[in-house]
């Protein structure tokens, strides 16, 4: 049984609320709304209900706006509901089914937003992944035969519904974005556990996105968006990059190291190594929940080592984004990787905290530009080498347009601050 007694430590609520404020801002929550919602959180067990109440309020406003035909306003509130539902799931919850149910509410709200305002977006899913494939506006696309794609990998207590600002920055630069929940994350919190096979789940999600953009199925097959409408042609399989945030930075590096389709990687607030015995209770409890049990969590932490991936990352342009105030006990930050990989480009923000939500203008535009430029410069590989190492060619998967996802959501209902 996971020890969650730290949630009731005096002062823990105030500290968590303060530490999470820049993260919420980075996820797109207005800081003044955040202050109003969290003002009454006097103990951490009250956090989920406060955040979920804010989400439900936005959901209700979205439905009222939609009823009046104000679809842009409705989409705006659905997106805010998704953000608040995600925040409600940050604390470690030993009930994995309940955690997955909260994440499912975020997933449904995001689907409602996309159906209204980005109808070309698609939800893709398989046994060990679920993702949103979002496509740039036609006027934002760069000239070329296909659209570059960036796979966005969330971290330990995160999900595909958190990192709206990075996704929007990439879309504005003409890049498609595939934000993915893998094992133990988001809607999969009650399913397969976070572990060493995460990179295979990301590879299958990428397979799914590429197969449904490039295959020869009829344009109007179920779950398909016509290629000319969806991508202006196709996703370019030779221009794939990955961005990972927090623990997602390590997961993204592991994916990039083993999948030859990845041409560049940006790691934001990523860990280089973890020392389990020095980690704070919030981190160990959350890892235990995500990995399934403490034994698996300890094993995962012991395996996490960017130095071991360095030989496989030498082929890639690599950007390391770090905040000078990102100091989490038991975590060695990824900027240590420059000793192993001198070609890695550091982007250090002295006043930035973990995830740099307090310094968005100082890293996000430059990081989005770096990824766009890296993919613009990417030449077709001499030998693509087929499927990534160790990956099956069989994919059991589901694709839905955002509108179809919204219809599915109408038939069903249900119902963290670190790496």
C-alpha positions in Angstrom: 0.0 0.0 0.0 1.4 3.4 -1.0 2.1 5.7 1.9 0.2 8.9 1.2 0.5 10.4 4.7 2.6 13.2 3.3 -0.5 14.6 1.7 -1.6 15.7 5.2 1.7 17.2 6.3 1.1 20.8 7.7 1.8 23.3 5.0 1.9 20.8 2.2 -1.2 22.2 0.5 0.1 25.8 0.4 3.4 24.6 -0.9 1.8 22.4 -3.6 -0.5 25.2 -4.7 2.4 27.6 -5.0 4.6 25.2 -6.9 1.9 24.2 -9.3 0.9 27.7 -10.2 3.5 28.2 -13.0 2.8 24.7 -14.3 -0.9 25.5 -14.5 0.0 28.8 -16.3 2.2 26.8 -18.7 -0.8 24.5 -19.4 -2.9 27.5 -20.3 -4.8 28.3 -17.1 -5.2 31.9 -16.3 -3.2 32.6 -13.1 -6.0 34.7 -11.6 -8.5 31.9 -12.2 -6.0 29.5 -10.7 -5.7 31.7 -7.6 -9.5 31.8 -7.2 -10.0 28.1 -7.6 -7.2 27.1 -5.2 -7.8 29.7 -2.5 -10.0 27.3 -0.6 -7.6 24.3 -0.9 -6.5 24.1 2.7 -5.4 20.4 2.5 -4.2 18.3 -0.4 -7.1 15.9 -0.3 -9.3 18.8 -1.3 -7.3 19.6 -4.4 -9.0 17.1 -6.8 -12.5 18.3 -6.0 -11.6 21.9 -6.4 -10.0 21.4 -9.8 -12.8 19.1 -11.0 -15.4 21.7 -9.9 -13.6 24.3 -12.0 -13.6 21.9 -14.9 -17.3 21.1 -14.6 -18.1 24.9 -14.5 -16.3 25.4 -17.8 -18.0 22.3 -19.2 -21.4 23.8 -18.3 -20.5 27.2 -19.9 -19.4 25.3 -23.0 -22.7 23.6 -23.3 -24.7 26.8 -22.8 -22.6 28.5 -25.5 -23.0 25.7 -27.9 -26.8 25.8 -27.3 -26.7 29.4 -28.5 -24.6 28.6 -31.5 -21.4 30.2 -30.2 -19.1 27.4 -31.1 -15.8 29.3 -30.6 -16.8 30.2 -27.1 -17.9 26.6 -26.5 -14.6 25.3 -27.7 -12.7 27.7 -25.5 -14.5 26.4 -22.4 -14.2 22.8 -23.4 -10.4 23.3 -23.7 -10.3 24.9 -20.3 -12.3 22.0 -18.8 -9.7 19.6 -20.2 -6.9 21.5 -18.5 -8.7 21.6 -15.1 -9.7 17.9 -15.3 -6.0 17.2 -16.0 -4.9 19.2 -13.0 -7.4 17.3 -10.8 -5.4 14.1 -11.5 -2.0 15.4 -10.5 -1.9 14.0 -7.0 -1.0 10.3 -6.6 -4.2 8.2 -6.3 -3.8 4.6 -5.2 -7.1 3.9 -7.0 -5.9 3.6 -10.6 -9.5 3.2 -11.9 -10.5 6.5 -10.4 -7.4 8.2 -11.8 -8.1 6.9 -15.2 -11.7 8.1 -15.0 -10.6 11.7 -14.2 -8.2 11.5 -17.2 -11.1 10.2 -19.3 -13.0 13.4 -18.5 -10.0 15.5 -19.7 -9.9 13.4 -22.8 -13.6 13.9 -23.6 -13.4 17.6 -23.0 -10.4 17.9 -25.3 -12.3 15.9 -27.9 -15.2 18.3 -27.7 -12.8 21.3 -28.1 -11.2 19.7 -31.2 -14.5 18.7 -32.7 -15.6 22.3 -32.6 -12.5 24.2 -33.5 -10.0 21.7 -35.0 -12.3 19.2 -36.8 -9.4 17.8 -38.8 -7.8 16.5 -35.6 -8.0 12.8 -35.0 -7.8 10.6 -31.9 -5.7 7.5 -32.4 -5.6 4.7 -29.9 -4.3 1.1 -29.3 -3.9 -1.2 -26.4 -0.9 0.8 -24.9 -1.4 4.3 -26.4 -3.9 7.0 -26.9 -3.1 10.2 -28.7 -4.4 13.4 -30.4 -3.1 14.0 -33.9 -3.4 17.8 -34.6 -2.7 19.4 -37.9 -1.5 22.9 -38.7 -3.7 25.4 -40.4 -3.1 25.6 -44.1 -1.7 29.1 -43.9 0.9 27.9 -41.3 2.2 25.0 -43.4 5.7 25.3 -44.9 6.1 24.5 -48.5 7.0 20.9 -49.2 5.6 17.6 -50.2 4.5 16.6 -46.7 3.9 18.0 -43.2 6.6 17.4 -40.6 5.4 15.8 -37.3 6.5 16.3 -33.7 5.6 13.6 -31.2 4.9 15.2 -27.8 5.7 13.0 -24.8 4.3 13.9 -21.3 5.9 13.0 -18.0 5.3 11.1 -14.8 2.1 12.8 -13.6 1.1 14.3 -16.9 -1.0 13.4 -19.9 -1.6 14.4 -23.5 -4.1 17.1 -22.3 -1.5 19.2 -20.4 1.0 20.7 -22.9 -1.3 23.0 -24.9 1.2 25.8 -25.3 4.0 23.8 -26.8 1.6 22.1 -29.1 0.1 25.4 -30.3 3.6 26.9 -30.8 4.5 23.9 -33.1 1.2 24.1 -35.0 1.8 27.8 -35.6 5.1 26.9 -37.3 3.4 24.5 -39.7 4.2 21.2 -37.8 1.7 18.5 -37.0 1.6 17.4 -33.4 1.0 13.9 -32.0 0.5 14.1 -28.2 0.5 10.6 -26.7 -0.5 9.0 -23.5 1.6 5.8 -23.1 1.4 3.1 -20.5 0.5 4.4 -17.0 -0.4 7.9 -18.3 -3.6 9.7 -18.7 -6.5 7.6 -19.9 -4.2 4.5 -19.6 -3.6 5.1 -15.8 -5.6 1.9 -15.1 -4.1 -0.1 -17.9 -0.5 -1.1 -18.7 2.0 0.3 -16.3 4.8 2.7 -17.1 8.0 0.8 -17.7 10.8 0.0 -20.1 8.5 -0.8 -23.1 7.2 2.8 -23.3 9.2 3.5 -26.4 7.4 0.6 -28.2 4.1 2.2 -27.4 5.3 5.5 -28.8 6.5 3.7 -31.9 3.1 2.1 -32.4 1.4 5.4 -32.0 3.7 6.9 -34.6 3.0 3.9 -36.9 -0.7 4.5 -36.5 -0.4 8.2 -37.3 1.7 7.5 -40.4 -0.3 4.5 -41.6 -3.5 6.5 -41.6 -2.0 9.5 -43.2 -0.2 7.5 -45.9 -2.1 4.3 -46.7 -4.3 3.9 -49.7 -7.7 3.5 -47.9 -10.5 5.5 -49.4 -10.6 9.1 -48.4 -13.9 8.7 -46.6 -13.3 5.4 -44.9 -14.6 5.3 -41.3 -12.2 7.1 -38.9 -10.3 8.8 -41.7 -9.9 12.4 -42.7 -9.3 12.9 -46.4 -5.6 13.3 -46.9 -5.9 16.5 -48.8 -8.0 18.0 -46.1 -6.1 16.6 -43.2 -2.5 17.3 -44.0 -2.3 19.0 -47.4 -0.9 15.7 -48.7 0.6 13.5 -46.0 2.7 13.5 -42.9 6.3 13.4 -44.1 7.8 10.1 -42.7 11.3 11.5 -43.1 10.7 14.6 -41.0 9.7 13.3 -37.5 10.9 14.9 -34.3 10.1 14.4 -30.6 9.7 16.7 -27.6 9.5 15.3 -24.1 8.8 17.2 -21.0 9.9 16.3 -17.4 10.1 12.5 -17.2 8.7 12.6 -20.7 12.1 14.0 -21.7 13.8 10.7 -20.7 11.0 8.7 -22.4 11.4 10.8 -25.6 15.2 10.3 -25.5 14.7 6.5 -25.2 12.2 6.6 -28.1 14.6 8.7 -30.3 17.5 6.5 -29.5 15.8 3.3 -30.7 13.6 4.6 -33.5 15.4 5.5 -36.7 12.5 7.6 -38.0 13.1 10.3 -35.3 15.3 13.0 -36.8 15.6 15.5 -33.9 14.8 15.6 -30.2 14.1 18.4 -27.6 14.2 17.5 -23.9 12.6 19.9 -21.5 13.3 19.6 -17.8 14.4 16.0 -18.3 16.1 13.8 -15.8 19.5 12.4 -16.4 19.4 9.9 -13.5 17.2 9.3 -10.5 18.3 8.3 -7.0 15.3 6.6 -5.5 16.3 7.0 -1.8 16.7 10.7 -2.2 13.5 11.4 -4.1 10.7 13.2 -2.2 7.5 11.2 -1.2 5.4 12.9 -3.9 7.7 11.5 -6.6 8.1 8.0 -5.2 4.3 7.7 -4.6 3.5 8.9 -8.1 6.0 6.6 -9.7 4.7 3.7 -7.6 1.2 4.4 -8.9 2.2 4.8 -12.5 4.5 1.7 -12.5 2.0 -0.5 -10.7 3.9 -1.1 -7.4 7.0 0.0 -5.5 9.2 -2.8 -6.8 8.5 -1.9 -10.4 8.9 1.8 -9.6 12.3 1.2 -8.0 13.4 -0.9 -11.0 12.3 1.8 -13.4 14.2 4.5 -11.5 17.3 2.4 -11.4 17.2 1.9 -15.2 16.7 5.5 -16.0 20.1 6.7 -17.3 20.5 9.1 -20.2 24.3 8.3 -20.3 23.4 4.8 -21.4 21.4 6.2 -24.3 24.2 8.6 -25.4 25.8 6.4 -28.0 22.5 6.0 -29.8 21.7 9.8 -29.6 24.9 10.9 -31.4 23.2 10.8 -34.8 20.5 13.3 -33.7 20.3 17.1 -33.4 19.5 17.4 -29.7 18.2 20.4 -27.6 18.4 20.4 -23.8 16.1 23.0 -22.2 16.8 23.5 -18.5 15.6 26.0 -15.8 18.3 27.2 -13.4 15.8 26.9 -10.5 14.8 23.3 -11.4 16.2 21.5 -8.4 14.3 18.3 -7.3 15.9 16.1 -4.7 17.1 12.8 -6.1 17.1 14.1 -9.7 20.2 14.8 -11.8 19.1 17.1 -14.6 19.6 16.4 -18.3 22.1 19.1 -18.9 24.7 16.6 -17.5 24.3 14.9 -20.9 26.5 17.6 -22.5 29.5 15.8 -21.0 28.5 12.6 -23.0 27.2 14.4 -26.1 29.1 17.7 -26.8 27.0 18.3 -29.9 23.8 18.7 -27.7 22.6 22.3 -27.6 21.8 23.6 -24.2 19.1 26.3 -23.7 19.4 27.4 -20.1 17.0 29.8 -18.5 18.6 30.9 -15.2 15.3 31.9 -13.5 13.3 29.0 -15.0 11.7 26.4 -12.7 10.8 22.8 -13.5 8.9 22.8 -16.8 9.7 26.5 -17.1 6.1 27.6 -16.8 7.4 30.8 -15.1 9.5 31.6 -18.2 7.6 30.6 -21.3 8.8 33.5 -23.5 12.4 32.6 -22.7 12.4 29.1 -24.2 9.2 28.1 -25.9 9.4 30.2 -29.1 13.1 29.3 -29.5 12.4 25.6 -28.9 9.6 25.5 -31.4 11.8 27.3 -34.0 14.6 24.9 -33.3 12.4 21.9 -34.0 10.9 23.5 -37.1 14.4 24.3 -38.4 15.8 20.9 -37.6 13.0 19.2 -39.6 13.3 21.7 -42.4 16.9 20.7 -42.7 16.3 17.0 -42.3 17.4 15.0 -45.4 15.9 11.6 -46.2 18.0 9.0 -44.3 20.3 6.8 -46.4 18.6 3.7 -45.1 15.4 3.9 -43.2 15.9 0.4 -41.8 12.2 -0.5 -41.7 10.4 -0.8 -38.3 12.2 0.4 -35.2 14.3 -2.1 -33.2 12.2 -4.8 -31.5 8.9 -3.5 -32.7 6.1 -5.7 -34.0 4.5 -4.8 -37.4 1.1 -5.6 -36.1 -0.9 -2.7 -34.7 -4.3 -3.1 -33.1 -5.6 0.5 -33.2 -8.6 2.8 -33.5 -8.7 6.1 -35.3 -11.5 8.7 -34.9 -11.9 12.2 -36.2 -12.4 14.7 -33.4 -16.0 14.9 -34.4 -16.4 11.1 -34.1 -14.6 11.1 -30.8 -17.1 13.7 -29.6 -20.0 11.6 -30.7 -18.5 8.6 -28.8 -18.1 10.8 -25.7 -21.7 11.7 -25.8 -22.6 8.1 -25.3 -20.4 7.5 -22.3 -19.4 9.3 -19.2 -17.0 8.5 -16.4 -15.8 9.7 -13.7 0.6 16.2 -10.5 4.1 19.1 -9.2 7.0 17.0 -10.4 8.3 14.7 -13.1 
